[in-house]
Amino acid sequence: MTRLPGAPRLTWKIHVVAALICVCVAMPPVESLAQPASARETIAIPDCTLIDDNAAYNDADVTRVQQLRVTMISSQLRDALRERGLYRVADNAPAAALIASLQSMQNLNACNGCEREVGRRLNAGRVGLCWVQKVSNLILNINLRIEDVASGATVFQRSVDIRGNTDLSWQRGVNALVDLLAQAQKQK
């Protein structure tokens, strides 16, 4: 670079350094440039399902609290996938009627392919199914299965056991599943 006539050498250097700082500040962080390939994938995540082996013994308050937990972890799962850059999470609203119709007949995690229709309706390449199996108030597990919408192939499936039927234990279970998914994607 040539120095402007009459400009002191120090002023010229200050302008060059300031320009370099502006360029560096405007650049996206390196980790956003190197997102995993799946971060470009869109995933449909219907609400999680509760399979309660002792539902007949629950009172109305226990049922209500557990349904609130299902809603809580469904949102937590979507948020975590989005925030960690693992997937773009589809908005379920355009397929809400389809999801409600399918869930009224069966659990989506056991409907033998109907969940892929949700993915197609939402233009998602993947569909994720989450379900909680409650054996007792002490023994529960949270499951996540992610399928390729086009082929039906399972691309991820894990289960975590949790102890205690509390908001915190359910939240920790979802965090553990998302950690396992992130590890699996790093290994690809």
Number of C-alpha atoms within 10 A of each C-alpha: 5 5 11 10 6 6 9 10 10 9 12 15 12 11 11 13 12 12 11 12 11 11 10 11 9 9 9 9 10 8 8 9 9 9 13 17 12 15 18 13 15 20 29 30 25 25 22 26 21 18 15 18 11 11 14 7 10 11 9 8 9 12 14 12 13 17 14 13 20 21 14 16 24 21 15 15 23 22 14 17 20 17 12 14 17 22 21 20 24 21 14 18 10 12 18 13 11 17 19 11 11 17 18 10 9 11 18 24 19 10 13 10 13 17 27 24 18 25 26 16 13 20 14 22 19 30 27 28 22 26 22 23 16 21 14 14 12 11 13 21 17 23 20 21 16 21 23 18 23 13 10 15 11 14 13 15 16 15 18 17 16 22 14 15 16 15 16 11 15 23 17 15 23 23 17 18 20 20 15 17 18 16 11 12 15 10 6 7
